[in-house]
């Protein structure tokens, strides 16, 4: 008699092996996840800065990056005054270079942080925003050349910093 299939004993052995493997693997996966999310968030911030700088140079425009700890996100936009008027007839749109995304100014990048990761600080000359000029150099609110750092944190007390140098180069520390 030729019977195909598995016996109940064989199935129970396989289930027991899978249970043991799961008991070992799941805690390691849970411990690894916050570090992975922190790395992902740091890469997102780095890419956002690089994209903003690149867009400023490529399109000969001013690009502002604003970090918001309240919404745990950042936005990069072209600060050229699009959608505003030139009421004083000086040849420059009134809302250009005002550090506020108004009118129809183009969004270059907008990104929220992954679950469990917070923007704990962003400091560029005392403010949580930086502007790239058309040459790709960073400036602060006082129009002074200034780099800065963005600090990320998670619930496990780990932190990560992204540094923006005066040359406009960003790097993860």
Backbone as JSON Lines, residues from 0, in Angstrom:
{"i":0,"aa":"X","n":[0.83,-1.17,0.0],"ca":[0.0,0.0,0.0],"c":[0.88,1.25,0.0]}
{"i":1,"aa":"X","n":[0.69,2.12,-0.97],"ca":[1.48,3.33,-1.12],"c":[0.63,4.53,-0.67]}
{"i":2,"aa":"X","n":[0.96,5.12,0.48],"ca":[0.23,6.27,0.97],"c":[1.13,7.5,0.9]}
{"i":3,"aa":"X","n":[0.62,8.57,0.29],"ca":[1.37,9.82,0.21],"c":[0.88,10.75,1.3]}
{"i":4,"aa":"X","n":[1.78,11.64,1.78],"ca":[1.39,12.62,2.78],"c":[2.3,12.56,3.98]}
{"i":5,"aa":"X","n":[1.96,13.35,4.98],"ca":[2.75,13.43,6.19],"c":[1.96,12.86,7.35]}
{"i":6,"aa":"X","n":[2.68,12.3,8.29],"ca":[2.01,11.82,9.5],"c":[1.83,12.98,10.46]}
{"i":7,"aa":"X","n":[0.96,12.76,11.42],"ca":[0.72,13.79,12.42],"c":[2.0,14.1,13.2]}
{"i":8,"aa":"X","n":[2.78,13.11,13.48],"ca":[4.03,13.3,14.2],"c":[5.0,14.18,13.41]}
{"i":9,"aa":"X","n":[5.12,13.94,12.11],"ca":[6.0,14.76,11.27],"c":[5.55,16.22,11.26]}
{"i":10,"aa":"X","n":[4.26,16.46,11.16],"ca":[3.74,17.83,11.17],"c":[4.02,18.52,12.51]}
{"i":11,"aa":"X","n":[3.85,17.8,13.6],"ca":[4.13,18.38,14.92],"c":[5.61,18.72,15.09]}
{"i":12,"aa":"X","n":[6.49,17.89,14.55],"ca":[7.92,18.17,14.62],"c":[8.26,19.45,13.85]}
{"i":13,"aa":"X","n":[7.7,19.6,12.65],"ca":[7.94,20.8,11.84],"c":[7.4,22.04,12.54]}
{"i":14,"aa":"X","n":[6.22,21.96,13.12],"ca":[5.64,23.1,13.84],"c":[6.51,23.46,15.04]}
{"i":15,"aa":"X","n":[7.02,22.47,15.76],"ca":[7.88,22.73,16.91],"c":[9.18,23.43,16.48]}
{"i":16,"aa":"X","n":[9.76,22.99,15.37],"ca":[10.99,23.62,14.87],"c":[10.72,25.07,14.48]}
{"i":17,"aa":"X","n":[9.61,25.32,13.79],"ca":[9.25,26.69,13.41],"c":[9.01,27.58,14.63]}
{"i":18,"aa":"X","n":[8.41,27.04,15.66],"ca":[8.16,27.8,16.89],"c":[9.47,28.18,17.56]}
{"i":19,"aa":"X","n":[10.42,27.27,17.59],"ca":[11.72,27.55,18.21],"c":[12.47,28.61,17.41]}
{"i":20,"aa":"X","n":[12.46,28.48,16.09],"ca":[13.13,29.49,15.24],"c":[12.49,30.86,15.4]}
{"i":21,"aa":"X","n":[11.19,30.91,15.49],"ca":[10.48,32.19,15.67],"c":[10.83,32.82,17.01]}
{"i":22,"aa":"X","n":[10.92,31.99,18.05],"ca":[11.25,32.5,19.38],"c":[12.64,33.12,19.42]}
{"i":23,"aa":"X","n":[13.54,32.64,18.59],"ca":[14.89,33.19,18.53],"c":[14.94,34.41,17.61]}
{"i":24,"aa":"X","n":[14.27,34.37,16.48],"ca":[14.39,35.42,15.47],"c":[13.58,36.69,15.78]}
{"i":25,"aa":"X","n":[12.4,36.57,16.31],"ca":[11.52,37.73,16.51],"c":[12.14,38.77,17.45]}
{"i":26,"aa":"X","n":[12.7,38.41,18.6],"ca":[13.31,39.45,19.45],"c":[14.46,40.19,18.75]}
{"i":27,"aa":"X","n":[15.24,39.47,17.97],"ca":[16.33,40.12,17.24],"c":[15.78,41.08,16.2]}
{"i":28,"aa":"X","n":[14.72,40.7,15.54],"ca":[14.09,41.57,14.55],"c":[13.52,42.82,15.21]}
{"i":29,"aa":"X","n":[12.88,42.65,16.35],"ca":[12.31,43.79,17.07],"c":[13.41,44.74,17.54]}
{"i":30,"aa":"X","n":[14.55,44.23,17.97],"ca":[15.66,45.07,18.4],"c":[16.31,45.79,17.22]}
{"i":31,"aa":"X","n":[16.3,45.2,16.05],"ca":[16.93,45.76,14.86],"c":[16.08,46.86,14.23]}
{"i":32,"aa":"X","n":[14.77,46.79,14.34],"ca":[13.86,47.7,13.65],"c":[14.08,49.18,13.98]}
{"i":33,"aa":"X","n":[14.23,49.61,15.24],"ca":[14.46,51.04,15.51],"c":[15.73,51.58,14.85]}
{"i":34,"aa":"X","n":[16.8,50.79,14.84],"ca":[18.04,51.23,14.2],"c":[17.85,51.37,12.7]}
{"i":35,"aa":"X","n":[17.11,50.46,12.11],"ca":[16.82,50.53,10.68],"c":[16.01,51.79,10.36]}
{"i":36,"aa":"X","n":[15.0,52.08,11.18],"ca":[14.18,53.27,10.95],"c":[14.99,54.55,11.12]}
{"i":37,"aa":"X","n":[15.91,54.58,12.09],"ca":[16.77,55.74,12.29],"c":[17.66,55.96,11.07]}
{"i":38,"aa":"X","n":[18.22,54.87,10.55],"ca":[19.06,54.97,9.36],"c":[18.26,55.45,8.15]}
{"i":39,"aa":"X","n":[17.05,54.95,8.01],"ca":[16.17,55.37,6.92],"c":[15.85,56.86,7.03]}
{"i":40,"aa":"X","n":[15.53,57.32,8.23],"ca":[15.22,58.74,8.43],"c":[16.44,59.62,8.13]}
{"i":41,"aa":"X","n":[17.61,59.2,8.57],"ca":[18.83,59.96,8.3],"c":[19.09,60.06,6.8]}
{"i":42,"aa":"X","n":[18.89,58.95,6.09],"ca":[19.06,58.97,4.63],"c":[18.05,59.91,3.98]}
{"i":43,"aa":"X","n":[16.81,59.94,4.48],"ca":[15.79,60.83,3.93],"c":[16.16,62.29,4.13]}
{"i":44,"aa":"X","n":[16.66,62.64,5.31],"ca":[17.07,64.02,5.57],"c":[18.26,64.39,4.68]}
{"i":45,"aa":"X","n":[19.23,63.5,4.59],"ca":[20.4,63.73,3.74],"c":[19.99,63.93,2.28]}
{"i":46,"aa":"X","n":[19.12,63.05,1.78],"ca":[18.66,63.18,0.4],"c":[17.86,64.45,0.18]}
{"i":47,"aa":"X","n":[17.08,64.86,1.19],"ca":[16.32,66.09,1.08],"c":[17.22,67.31,0.95]}
{"i":48,"aa":"X","n":[18.28,67.36,1.76],"ca":[19.24,68.46,1.66],"c":[19.95,68.45,0.32]}
{"i":49,"aa":"X","n":[20.38,67.28,-0.11],"ca":[21.07,67.18,-1.4],"c":[20.16,67.55,-2.56]}
{"i":50,"aa":"X","n":[18.92,67.13,-2.5],"ca":[17.97,67.45,-3.56],"c":[17.69,68.96,-3.6]}
{"i":51,"aa":"X","n":[17.54,69.58,-2.44],"ca":[17.31,71.02,-2.38],"c":[18.5,71.78,-2.95]}
{"i":52,"aa":"X","n":[19.69,71.39,-2.57],"ca":[20.9,72.06,-3.07],"c":[21.02,71.89,-4.58]}
{"i":53,"aa":"X","n":[20.83,70.67,-5.03],"ca":[20.92,70.38,-6.46],"c":[19.9,71.18,-7.26]}
{"i":54,"aa":"X","n":[18.68,71.25,-6.76],"ca":[17.61,71.99,-7.45],"c":[17.95,73.49,-7.51]}
{"i":55,"aa":"X","n":[18.52,74.02,-6.43],"ca":[18.89,75.44,-6.41],"c":[19.92,75.75,-7.48]}
{"i":56,"aa":"X","n":[20.93,74.9,-7.6],"ca":[21.99,75.13,-8.58],"c":[21.47,74.9,-10.0]}
{"i":57,"aa":"X","n":[20.8,73.81,-10.2],"ca":[20.34,73.43,-11.55],"c":[19.36,74.46,-12.13]}
{"i":58,"aa":"X","n":[18.47,75.0,-11.28],"ca":[17.43,75.91,-11.77],"c":[17.73,77.38,-11.47]}
{"i":59,"aa":"X","n":[18.92,77.66,-10.93],"ca":[19.32,79.03,-10.62],"c":[18.28,79.74,-9.74]}
{"i":60,"aa":"X","n":[17.85,79.05,-8.69],"ca":[16.81,79.55,-7.79],"c":[17.25,79.39,-6.34]}
{"i":61,"aa":"X","n":[16.57,80.1,-5.46],"ca":[16.76,79.95,-4.02],"c":[15.81,78.85,-3.54]}
{"i":62,"aa":"X","n":[16.35,77.9,-2.78],"ca":[15.54,76.82,-2.23],"c":[15.69,76.84,-0.71]}
{"i":63,"aa":"X","n":[14.55,76.82,-0.02],"ca":[14.52,76.84,1.44],"c":[14.12,75.46,1.94]}
{"i":64,"aa":"X","n":[14.78,75.0,3.01],"ca":[14.42,73.75,3.67],"c":[14.02,74.1,5.1]}
{"i":65,"aa":"X","n":[12.79,73.72,5.48],"ca":[12.27,74.01,6.81],"c":[11.99,72.69,7.53]}
{"i":66,"aa":"X","n":[12.51,72.58,8.76],"ca":[12.28,71.41,9.6],"c":[11.24,71.76,10.64]}
{"i":67,"aa":"X","n":[10.23,70.9,10.78],"ca":[9.13,71.14,11.71],"c":[9.09,69.99,12.71]}
{"i":68,"aa":"X","n":[9.48,70.28,13.95],"ca":[9.46,69.23,14.98],"c":[8.04,68.91,15.39]}
{"i":69,"aa":"X","n":[7.1,69.83,15.19],"ca":[5.7,69.59,15.54],"c":[5.06,68.51,14.67]}
{"i":70,"aa":"X","n":[5.29,68.6,13.36],"ca":[4.74,67.61,12.44],"c":[5.75,66.51,12.14]}
{"i":71,"aa":"X","n":[6.97,66.66,12.69],"ca":[8.02,65.65,12.51],"c":[8.31,65.43,11.03]}
{"i":72,"aa":"X","n":[8.49,66.54,10.3],"ca":[8.72,66.46,8.86],"c":[9.57,67.64,8.39]}
{"i":73,"aa":"X","n":[9.97,67.6,7.13],"ca":[10.66,68.74,6.54],"c":[10.09,69.0,5.16]}
{"i":74,"aa":"X","n":[10.2,70.25,4.73],"ca":[9.74,70.67,3.41],"c":[10.82,71.52,2.77]}
{"i":75,"aa":"X","n":[11.1,71.25,1.5],"ca":[12.02,72.07,0.71],"c":[11.21,72.67,-0.44]}
{"i":76,"aa":"X","n":[11.36,73.97,-0.65],"ca":[10.6,74.64,-1.7],"c":[11.41,75.75,-2.34]}
{"i":77,"aa":"X","n":[11.04,76.09,-3.58],"ca":[11.68,77.18,-4.3],"c":[11.07,78.48,-3.78]}
{"i":78,"aa":"X","n":[11.9,79.34,-3.21],"ca":[11.41,80.59,-2.61],"c":[11.58,81.74,-3.61]}
{"i":79,"aa":"X","n":[10.83,81.66,-4.73],"ca":[10.97,82.66,-5.79],"c":[9.8,83.63,-5.89]}
{"i":80,"aa":"X","n":[8.83,83.51,-5.0],"ca":[7.69,84.43,-5.0],"c":[6.62,84.1,-6.0]}
{"i":81,"aa":"X","n":[6.67,82.93,-6.6],"ca":[5.65,82.54,-7.59],"c":[4.26,82.71,-7.01]}
{"i":82,"aa":"X","n":[3.38,83.29,-7.79],"ca":[2.02,83.5,-7.35],"c":[1.8,84.81,-6.62]}
{"i":83,"aa":"X","n":[2.87,85.57,-6.4],"ca":[2.71,86.88,-5.74],"c":[2.89,87.99,-6.78]}
{"i":84,"aa":"X","n":[2.62,89.19,-6.37],"ca":[2.68,90.34,-7.27],"c":[3.98,91.12,-7.05]}
{"i":85,"aa":"X","n":[4.22,92.08,-7.91],"ca":[5.33,93.02,-7.77],"c":[4.72,94.4,-7.53]}
{"i":86,"aa":"X","n":[4.13,94.58,-6.35],"ca":[3.38,95.8,-6.04],"c":[4.27,97.05,-6.03]}
{"i":87,"aa":"X","n":[5.53,96.91,-5.62],"ca":[6.41,98.07,-5.56],"c":[7.19,98.3,-6.86]}
{"i":88,"aa":"X","n":[6.91,97.5,-7.88],"ca":[7.51,97.65,-9.22],"c":[9.03,97.73,-9.19]}
{"i":89,"aa":"X","n":[9.65,96.86,-8.37],"ca":[11.11,96.84,-8.32],"c":[11.69,95.71,-9.18]}
{"i":90,"aa":"X","n":[10.82,95.04,-9.93],"ca":[11.28,93.95,-10.79],"c":[11.45,92.63,-10.06]}
{"i":91,"aa":"X","n":[11.04,92.58,-8.81],"ca":[11.17,91.37,-8.0],"c":[9.82,91.09,-7.35]}
{"i":92,"aa":"X","n":[9.36,89.84,-7.45],"ca":[8.09,89.47,-6.83],"c":[8.16,89.71,-5.33]}
{"i":93,"aa":"X","n":[7.07,90.24,-4.77],"ca":[7.07,90.67,-3.38],"c":[7.36,89.56,-2.38]}
{"i":94,"aa":"X","n":[6.93,88.34,-2.65],"ca":[7.12,87.24,-1.7],"c":[8.37,86.41,-1.96]}
{"i":95,"aa":"X","n":[9.24,86.87,-2.85],"ca":[10.47,86.13,-3.13],"c":[11.42,86.25,-1.93]}
{"i":96,"aa":"X","n":[12.07,85.17,-1.6],"ca":[13.06,85.11,-0.52],"c":[12.52,85.57,0.83]}
{"i":97,"aa":"X","n":[11.27,85.2,1.13],"ca":[10.7,85.55,2.44],"c":[10.68,84.36,3.4]}
{"i":98,"aa":"X","n":[11.25,83.23,3.02],"ca":[11.38,82.04,3.84],"c":[10.04,81.36,4.12]}
{"i":99,"aa":"X","n":[8.99,81.73,3.4],"ca":[7.67,81.15,3.59],"c":[7.19,80.62,2.25]}
{"i":100,"aa":"X","n":[6.65,79.39,2.26],"ca":[6.11,78.84,1.02],"c":[4.72,79.41,0.81]}
{"i":101,"aa":"X","n":[4.64,80.37,-0.09],"ca":[3.36,81.0,-0.36],"c":[3.11,81.04,-1.87]}
{"i":102,"aa":"X","n":[1.87,81.39,-2.23],"ca":[1.53,81.42,-3.65],"c":[1.65,80.04,-4.25]}
{"i":103,"aa":"X","n":[2.27,79.97,-5.38],"ca":[2.42,78.68,-6.06],"c":[3.89,78.28,-6.13]}
{"i":104,"aa":"X","n":[4.64,78.59,-5.07],"ca":[6.04,78.2,-5.04],"c":[6.17,76.68,-5.05]}
{"i":105,"aa":"X","n":[7.05,76.19,-5.89],"ca":[7.21,74.77,-6.16],"c":[7.84,74.03,-4.98]}
{"i":106,"aa":"X","n":[7.22,72.91,-4.6],"ca":[7.78,72.04,-3.56],"c":[8.82,71.13,-4.2]}
{"i":107,"aa":"X","n":[10.01,71.14,-3.64],"ca":[11.11,70.31,-4.14],"c":[11.1,68.96,-3.44]}
{"i":108,"aa":"X","n":[10.87,68.95,-2.14],"ca":[10.83,67.71,-1.35],"c":[9.98,67.93,-0.11]}
{"i":109,"aa":"X","n":[9.28,66.9,0.28],"ca":[8.5,66.92,1.53],"c":[8.55,65.5,2.06]}
{"i":110,"aa":"X","n":[8.96,65.37,3.31],"ca":[9.14,64.03,3.87],"c":[8.83,64.02,5.35]}
{"i":111,"aa":"X","n":[8.1,63.01,5.79],"ca":[7.87,62.77,7.2],"c":[8.85,61.71,7.7]}
{"i":112,"aa":"X","n":[9.02,61.64,8.97],"ca":[9.92,60.65,9.55],"c":[9.19,59.33,9.75]}
{"i":113,"aa":"X","n":[9.92,58.22,9.68],"ca":[9.31,56.91,9.93],"c":[8.78,56.82,11.37]}
{"i":114,"aa":"X","n":[7.87,55.88,11.63],"ca":[7.35,55.73,13.0],"c":[8.47,55.49,14.0]}
{"i":115,"aa":"X","n":[8.39,56.17,15.13],"ca":[9.38,55.98,16.19],"c":[10.61,56.88,16.07]}
{"i":116,"aa":"X","n":[10.73,57.66,15.0],"ca":[11.87,58.56,14.83],"c":[11.36,59.99,14.83]}
{"i":117,"aa":"X","n":[12.02,60.84,15.62],"ca":[11.61,62.24,15.73],"c":[12.75,63.16,15.33]}
{"i":118,"aa":"X","n":[12.38,64.3,14.75],"ca":[13.36,65.37,14.56],"c":[13.42,66.08,15.9]}
{"i":119,"aa":"X","n":[14.51,65.88,16.64],"ca":[14.6,66.47,17.97],"c":[15.18,67.88,17.92]}
{"i":120,"aa":"X","n":[15.96,68.19,16.89],"ca":[16.52,69.53,16.75],"c":[16.99,69.74,15.32]}
{"i":121,"aa":"X","n":[16.87,70.96,14.87],"ca":[17.44,71.37,13.59],"c":[17.94,72.78,13.8]}
{"i":122,"aa":"X","n":[19.24,72.98,13.7],"ca":[19.82,74.28,14.0],"c":[20.72,74.75,12.87]}
{"i":123,"aa":"X","n":[20.32,75.84,12.26],"ca":[21.09,76.49,11.21],"c":[21.17,77.97,11.6]}
{"i":124,"aa":"X","n":[22.18,78.35,12.34],"ca":[22.28,79.72,12.81],"c":[21.16,80.08,13.77]}
{"i":125,"aa":"X","n":[20.72,79.14,14.58],"ca":[19.69,79.4,15.57],"c":[18.27,79.16,15.09]}
{"i":126,"aa":"X","n":[18.09,78.78,13.84],"ca":[16.74,78.53,13.3],"c":[16.66,77.12,12.75]}
{"i":127,"aa":"X","n":[15.44,76.65,12.56],"ca":[15.22,75.29,12.05],"c":[15.02,75.31,10.54]}
{"i":128,"aa":"X","n":[15.71,76.21,9.87],"ca":[15.59,76.3,8.42],"c":[16.9,76.79,7.81]}
{"i":129,"aa":"X","n":[17.09,76.43,6.56],"ca":[18.3,76.82,5.84],"c":[17.89,77.13,4.4]}
{"i":130,"aa":"X","n":[18.65,78.01,3.78],"ca":[18.38,78.39,2.39],"c":[19.62,78.12,1.56]}
{"i":131,"aa":"X","n":[19.41,77.51,0.39],"ca":[20.49,77.31,-0.56],"c":[20.37,78.37,-1.64]}
{"i":132,"aa":"X","n":[21.47,79.07,-1.93],"ca":[21.44,80.04,-3.02],"c":[21.66,79.32,-4.34]}
{"i":133,"aa":"X","n":[21.71,80.08,-5.42],"ca":[21.82,79.47,-6.75],"c":[23.19,78.86,-7.0]}
{"i":134,"aa":"X","n":[24.13,79.03,-6.08],"ca":[25.44,78.37,-6.19],"c":[25.54,77.15,-5.28]}
{"i":135,"aa":"X","n":[24.47,76.89,-4.51],"ca":[24.43,75.72,-3.65],"c":[25.01,75.93,-2.27]}
{"i":136,"aa":"X","n":[25.24,77.19,-1.88],"ca":[25.78,77.47,-0.56],"c":[24.64,77.73,0.43]}
{"i":137,"aa":"X","n":[24.77,77.24,1.67],"ca":[23.71,77.42,2.67],"c":[23.82,78.76,3.4]}
{"i":138,"aa":"X","n":[22.66,79.35,3.68],"ca":[22.57,80.6,4.42],"c":[21.52,80.47,5.51]}
{"i":139,"aa":"X","n":[21.68,81.26,6.59],"ca":[20.7,81.24,7.67],"c":[19.73,82.41,7.51]}
{"i":140,"aa":"X","n":[18.84,82.58,8.49],"ca":[17.83,83.64,8.43],"c":[18.43,85.04,8.39]}
{"i":141,"aa":"X","n":[19.63,85.21,8.93],"ca":[20.3,86.51,8.92],"c":[21.09,86.73,7.64]}
{"i":142,"aa":"X","n":[20.88,85.87,6.64],"ca":[21.59,85.91,5.36],"c":[23.09,85.75,5.51]}
{"i":143,"aa":"X","n":[23.5,85.02,6.53],"ca":[24.91,84.72,6.74],"c":[25.2,83.3,6.27]}
{"i":144,"aa":"X","n":[26.34,83.08,5.62],"ca":[26.7,81.7,5.27],"c":[26.72,80.87,6.54]}
{"i":145,"aa":"X","n":[25.99,79.76,6.53],"ca":[25.91,78.98,7.76],"c":[25.5,77.56,7.45]}
{"i":146,"aa":"X","n":[26.23,76.62,7.99],"ca":[25.83,75.23,7.95],"c":[24.97,74.95,9.16]}
{"i":147,"aa":"X","n":[24.88,73.72,9.54],"ca":[24.1,73.38,10.72],"c":[23.94,71.89,10.85]}
{"i":148,"aa":"X","n":[23.08,71.49,11.78],"ca":[22.83,70.07,12.01],"c":[21.35,69.81,12.21]}
{"i":149,"aa":"X","n":[20.95,68.62,11.82],"ca":[19.62,68.09,12.11],"c":[19.86,66.88,13.0]}
{"i":150,"aa":"X","n":[19.2,66.84,14.15],"ca":[19.36,65.73,15.08],"c":[18.07,64.92,15.11]}
{"i":151,"aa":"X","n":[18.22,63.62,14.94],"ca":[17.1,62.68,15.0],"c":[17.24,61.83,16.25]}
{"i":152,"aa":"X","n":[16.12,61.42,16.81],"ca":[16.14,60.56,17.98],"c":[15.03,59.53,17.91]}
{"i":153,"aa":"X","n":[15.17,58.49,18.71],"ca":[14.11,57.47,18.8],"c":[13.83,57.16,20.26]}
{"i":154,"aa":"X","n":[12.85,56.33,20.51],"ca":[12.43,56.01,21.86],"c":[13.45,55.23,22.67]}
{"i":155,"aa":"X","n":[14.47,54.68,22.03],"ca":[15.5,53.91,22.73],"c":[16.66,54.79,23.18]}
{"i":156,"aa":"X","n":[16.54,56.1,23.02],"ca":[17.6,57.01,23.44],"c":[18.72,57.17,22.43]}
{"i":157,"aa":"X","n":[18.6,56.57,21.27],"ca":[19.63,56.69,20.24],"c":[19.42,57.99,19.47]}
{"i":158,"aa":"X","n":[20.51,58.61,19.04],"ca":[20.43,59.82,18.23],"c":[21.32,59.69,17.01]}
{"i":159,"aa":"X","n":[21.03,60.52,16.02],"ca":[21.82,60.55,14.8],"c":[21.82,62.0,14.32]}
{"i":160,"aa":"X","n":[22.96,62.47,13.86],"ca":[23.05,63.84,13.36],"c":[23.41,63.85,11.89]}
{"i":161,"aa":"X","n":[22.77,64.79,11.18],"ca":[23.1,65.06,9.79],"c":[23.68,66.46,9.78]}
{"i":162,"aa":"X","n":[24.9,66.59,9.3],"ca":[25.6,67.87,9.33],"c":[25.63,68.48,7.93]}
{"i":163,"aa":"X","n":[25.35,69.78,7.86],"ca":[25.45,70.54,6.62],"c":[26.63,71.48,6.76]}
{"i":164,"aa":"X","n":[27.63,71.31,5.9],"ca":[28.84,72.13,5.97],"c":[28.62,73.44,5.22]}
{"i":165,"aa":"X","n":[29.51,74.4,5.45],"ca":[29.44,75.7,4.76],"c":[29.55,75.58,3.24]}
{"i":166,"aa":"X","n":[30.11,74.49,2.78],"ca":[30.24,74.27,1.34],"c":[28.95,73.77,0.72]}
{"i":167,"aa":"X","n":[27.95,73.42,1.55],"ca":[26.7,72.9,1.05],"c":[26.66,71.38,1.04]}
{"i":168,"aa":"X","n":[27.76,70.76,1.41],"ca":[27.83,69.3,1.46],"c":[27.19,68.81,2.76]}
{"i":169,"aa":"X","n":[26.32,67.81,2.67],"ca":[25.67,67.24,3.84],"c":[26.22,65.84,4.06]}
{"i":170,"aa":"X","n":[26.3,65.45,5.34],"ca":[26.8,64.12,5.67],"c":[26.18,63.64,6.97]}
{"i":171,"aa":"X","n":[26.1,62.33,7.1],"ca":[25.59,61.72,8.32],"c":[26.77,61.48,9.24]}
{"i":172,"aa":"X","n":[26.65,61.94,10.47],"ca":[27.75,61.75,11.45],"c":[27.59,60.44,12.2]}
